[in-house]
Amino acid sequence: MVKAARAAQAWRAYRDVAGQGSPGIGARLRAVPRLVGAVLNGTYPGMGRGRLAMMGLGVLYILSPVDVIPEFLLLVGVADDFGVFLWLMGSLLGESGRYVDWERTRIRAVPS
């Protein structure tokens, strides 16, 4: 059930990236450092520090040699890392796309 929800979230993120007029994956990935900075500075209202912290914990979980389900259990041990990876990528791509859209509207709103 949880894996299906994560897969669905990853599919939605892919559809968002592939959608017409939507920021591409390159623009989204380049926006990640700006997104993190804007969240930490409090200038981006679309995401809180708590969600950013959860994403950071997801990265640490993937990189950490300590797992909730050890890798020696083969498929089950790898599946939990992959599930966290799918959640992280879906969340990160979705949020960075919203951030790029927010940046675009913010730039248009500022008179030259």
C-alpha positions as CSV (number, residue, x, y, z in Angstrom):
1,M,0.0,0.0,0.0
2,V,2.7,2.5,1.0
3,K,4.9,1.4,-2.0
4,A,1.9,2.0,-4.3
5,A,1.5,5.5,-2.9
6,R,5.2,6.3,-3.4
7,A,5.1,5.0,-7.0
8,A,2.0,7.1,-7.7
9,Q,3.7,10.1,-6.3
10,A,6.7,9.4,-8.5
11,W,4.4,9.1,-11.5
12,R,2.7,12.4,-10.7
13,A,6.1,14.1,-10.5
14,Y,7.1,12.6,-13.9
15,R,3.8,13.9,-15.4
16,D,4.4,17.3,-13.9
17,V,7.9,17.5,-15.4
18,A,6.8,16.2,-18.8
19,G,3.8,18.6,-18.9
20,Q,3.4,21.4,-21.4
21,G,4.7,24.7,-20.0
22,S,6.0,23.1,-16.9
23,P,9.6,23.6,-15.8
24,G,11.8,20.9,-17.1
25,I,13.9,18.5,-15.0
26,G,17.1,20.5,-15.6
27,A,15.4,23.7,-14.4
28,R,14.0,21.9,-11.4
29,L,17.4,20.4,-10.4
30,R,19.2,23.7,-10.8
31,A,16.5,25.4,-8.6
32,V,17.1,23.0,-5.7
33,P,19.9,25.0,-4.0
34,R,17.9,28.2,-4.5
35,L,14.8,26.5,-3.0
36,V,16.8,25.4,0.1
37,G,18.2,28.9,0.6
38,A,14.8,30.5,0.1
39,V,13.2,28.1,2.6
40,L,15.9,28.7,5.2
41,N,15.7,32.5,4.7
42,G,11.9,32.4,5.0
43,T,11.4,34.1,1.6
44,Y,9.6,31.1,0.0
45,P,6.1,30.7,1.5
46,G,5.3,27.4,-0.3
47,M,7.4,25.1,1.9
48,G,8.2,25.0,5.6
49,R,11.4,24.2,7.3
50,G,9.9,21.0,8.7
51,R,9.3,19.6,5.3
52,L,12.9,20.6,4.2
53,A,14.2,18.8,7.3
54,M,12.2,15.7,6.4
55,M,13.8,15.7,2.9
56,G,17.2,16.1,4.5
57,L,16.5,13.1,6.8
58,G,15.5,11.2,3.6
59,V,18.9,12.0,2.0
60,L,20.7,10.9,5.2
61,Y,18.7,7.7,5.4
62,I,19.6,6.8,1.8
63,L,23.3,7.6,2.4
64,S,23.5,6.1,5.9
65,P,25.0,2.6,6.3
66,V,22.5,2.1,9.2
67,D,19.1,1.0,8.0
68,V,15.8,0.2,9.6
69,I,15.7,-2.9,7.3
70,P,19.2,-4.2,6.8
71,E,20.5,-4.7,3.3
72,F,21.4,-8.4,3.9
73,L,17.7,-9.1,3.6
74,L,18.2,-8.5,-0.1
75,L,15.1,-7.3,-1.8
76,V,13.3,-6.1,1.4
77,G,16.4,-4.2,2.5
78,V,16.8,-2.5,-0.9
79,A,13.1,-1.8,-1.2
80,D,13.0,0.5,1.8
81,D,15.8,2.6,0.4
82,F,14.2,2.7,-3.0
83,G,10.9,3.7,-1.4
84,V,12.5,6.6,0.4
85,F,14.3,7.5,-2.8
86,L,11.0,7.6,-4.7
87,W,9.4,9.7,-2.0
88,L,12.4,12.1,-2.0
89,M,12.6,12.5,-5.7
90,G,8.8,12.9,-6.1
91,S,8.7,15.5,-3.3
92,L,11.9,17.3,-4.5
93,L,10.9,17.5,-8.2
94,G,7.3,18.6,-7.3
95,E,8.4,21.3,-4.8
96,S,11.2,22.6,-7.0
97,G,8.8,22.9,-9.9
98,R,6.4,24.9,-7.7
99,Y,9.4,27.0,-6.6
100,V,10.4,27.7,-10.2
101,D,6.8,28.8,-11.0
102,W,6.8,31.0,-7.9
103,E,10.1,32.6,-9.0
104,R,8.7,33.3,-12.4
105,T,5.6,35.0,-11.1
106,R,7.7,36.9,-8.6
107,I,10.0,38.2,-11.3
108,R,7.1,39.2,-13.5
109,A,5.5,41.0,-10.5
110,V,8.6,43.2,-9.9
111,P,8.6,46.2,-12.2
112,S,11.8,46.8,-14.2
